[in-house]
């Protein structure tokens, strides 16, 4: 995978038909346009998913790493379970963000 703009990203939907995805430094990553008012909600949902991508990628990678530690015979001492629980909860929050279910929007 090539290099991408470091997250977190967020959705700037000040304009009605043009939704911008901005980096943590307020640099535009991309735009998502909606030219038809009937698909505006779907366009916003797509933009939220794009904005959540860096965090989702990191969380999925952390879950994979933690699960591999748990199932690796040399690390089966119980220490990995707390890491998995933390990353699982973080992934759940990021999925809510991607689906527009968080309380900040």
PyMOL commands that set and color helices and strands:
alter all, ss='L'
color gray80, all
select helices_A, chain A and resi 37-71+73-75+80-99
alter helices_A, ss='H'
color red, helices_A
select strands_A, chain A and resi 10-12+18-22+28-33
alter strands_A, ss='S'
color yellow, strands_A
deselect
rebuild
show_as cartoon
